[in-house]
């Protein structure tokens, strides 16, 4: 049985509210570049702006990008995880009361 068939089997048994989170995660993963792809095109011209920027980038610039990507992936892992009955207006009002109640 292929991985796709296994995943479809699991998805068919999953409740609808969990499917939304899975869907958002799949869209996120699909939007990420493959790790096998190179940043620069193979036929880069000498006057390419991307190539020039890459050549003069500081050594820690790639680390910074990696940290940002990891942070974004962490945030996206929470997409679609709120309960169906979540009332953001109520939560916002409670947070405002908690923060600003002492000023009234």
WOZIMO-V597917 format. One record per backbone hydrogen bond with DSSP energy under -0.5 kcal/mol. CO is the residue of the C=O (numbers start at 1). NH is the residue of the N-H. If there is no record, write none. Layout:
co:CO nh:NH
co:CO nh:NH
This chain:
co:2 nh:6
co:3 nh:7
co:4 nh:8
co:5 nh:9
co:6 nh:10
co:7 nh:11
co:8 nh:12
co:9 nh:13
co:10 nh:13
co:10 nh:14
co:15 nh:18
co:15 nh:19
co:16 nh:20
co:17 nh:21
co:18 nh:22
co:19 nh:23
co:20 nh:24
co:21 nh:25
co:22 nh:26
co:23 nh:27
co:24 nh:28
co:25 nh:29
co:26 nh:30
co:27 nh:31
co:28 nh:32
co:29 nh:32
co:34 nh:37
co:41 nh:44
co:45 nh:48
co:48 nh:52
co:49 nh:53
co:50 nh:54
co:51 nh:55
co:52 nh:56
co:54 nh:57
co:58 nh:61
co:58 nh:62
co:60 nh:64
co:61 nh:65
co:62 nh:66
co:63 nh:67
co:64 nh:68
co:65 nh:69
co:66 nh:70
co:67 nh:71
co:68 nh:72
co:69 nh:73
co:70 nh:74
co:71 nh:75
co:72 nh:76
co:73 nh:77
co:75 nh:78
co:76 nh:79
co:78 nh:81
co:83 nh:86
co:86 nh:88
co:87 nh:91
co:88 nh:92
co:89 nh:93
co:90 nh:94
co:91 nh:95
co:92 nh:96
co:93 nh:97
co:94 nh:98
co:95 nh:99
co:96 nh:100
co:97 nh:101
co:100 nh:103
co:101 nh:104
